[in-house]
Protein backbone atom coordinates (compact mmCIF):
# COMPACT_ATOMS: atom_id res chain seq x y z
CA UNK A 1 0.00 0.00 0.00
CA UNK A 2 1.44 3.36 -1.06
CA UNK A 3 1.52 6.09 1.59
CA UNK A 4 1.00 9.65 0.33
CA UNK A 5 1.87 12.66 2.47
CA UNK A 6 0.99 16.30 1.83
CA UNK A 7 2.60 19.22 3.64
CA UNK A 8 1.80 22.88 4.19
CA UNK A 9 -0.67 24.51 1.80
CA UNK A 10 -0.97 21.28 -0.20
CA UNK A 11 -2.49 19.63 2.87
CA UNK A 12 -4.88 22.55 3.27
CA UNK A 13 -6.06 22.32 -0.36
CA UNK A 14 -6.68 18.56 -0.14
CA UNK A 15 -8.13 18.52 3.36
CA UNK A 16 -5.94 15.58 4.36
CA UNK A 17 -2.31 15.03 5.31
CA UNK A 18 -1.73 11.28 5.14
CA UNK A 19 -3.39 8.71 2.90
CA UNK A 20 -2.77 5.13 1.90
CA UNK A 21 -3.65 4.07 -1.63
CA UNK A 22 -4.78 0.63 -2.59
CA UNK A 23 -4.12 -0.66 -5.16
CA UNK A 24 -0.75 1.05 -5.26
CA UNK A 25 0.09 3.08 -8.37
CA UNK A 26 2.93 1.76 -10.54
CA UNK A 27 4.64 5.12 -11.00
CA UNK A 28 4.58 8.72 -9.87
CA UNK A 29 2.71 9.91 -12.97
CA UNK A 30 -0.04 7.36 -12.29
CA UNK A 31 -0.26 8.59 -8.69
CA UNK A 32 -0.57 12.21 -9.84
CA UNK A 33 -3.28 11.21 -12.33
CA UNK A 34 -5.25 9.37 -9.66
CA UNK A 35 -5.06 12.35 -7.30
CA UNK A 36 -6.04 14.72 -10.14
CA UNK A 37 -9.11 12.65 -10.99
CA UNK A 38 -10.25 12.88 -7.38
CA UNK A 39 -9.51 16.57 -6.75
CA UNK A 40 -8.89 19.18 -9.47
CA UNK A 41 -7.77 21.81 -6.94
CA UNK A 42 -5.14 19.46 -5.54
CA UNK A 43 -3.99 18.59 -9.06
CA UNK A 44 -3.46 22.28 -9.81
CA UNK A 45 -1.60 22.79 -6.53
CA UNK A 46 0.69 19.80 -7.15
CA UNK A 47 1.53 21.15 -10.62
CA UNK A 48 2.39 24.56 -9.18
CA UNK A 49 5.88 26.04 -9.34
CA UNK A 50 8.35 24.86 -6.74
CA UNK A 51 6.43 21.78 -5.57
CA UNK A 52 8.88 18.94 -4.92
CA UNK A 53 8.37 15.21 -4.51
CA UNK A 54 10.21 12.95 -2.10
CA UNK A 55 10.12 9.20 -2.68
CA UNK A 56 11.10 7.29 0.45
CA UNK A 57 12.57 10.54 1.83
CA UNK A 58 14.76 11.24 -1.24
CA UNK A 59 13.88 14.05 -3.65
CA UNK A 60 13.04 12.92 -7.18
CA UNK A 61 12.44 14.77 -10.42
CA UNK A 62 10.25 13.62 -13.24
CA UNK A 63 8.55 10.25 -13.21
CA UNK A 64 9.68 7.38 -11.01
CA UNK A 65 8.60 3.80 -10.46
CA UNK A 66 6.85 3.13 -7.17
CA UNK A 67 6.94 0.02 -5.05
CA UNK A 68 3.78 -1.13 -3.26
CA UNK A 69 5.12 -0.12 0.16
CA UNK A 70 6.72 3.22 -0.71
CA UNK A 71 6.13 6.65 0.77
CA UNK A 72 5.55 9.64 -1.50
CA UNK A 73 5.60 13.12 0.01
CA UNK A 74 4.60 16.27 -1.86
CA UNK A 75 6.43 19.31 -0.50
CA UNK A 76 5.31 22.90 -1.05
CA UNK A 77 7.67 25.54 -2.38
CA UNK A 78 10.21 26.57 0.22
CA UNK A 79 12.05 29.82 0.68
CA UNK A 80 15.14 30.46 2.67
CA UNK A 81 16.95 33.37 4.08
Buried (B, 14 or more C-beta within 10 A) or exposed (E): EBBBBBBBEBBEBBEEEEBEBEEBBEEBEBBBEEBBEEBEEBBEBBEEEEBBBBBBEEEEEEEBEBEEEBBBBBBBEEEEE
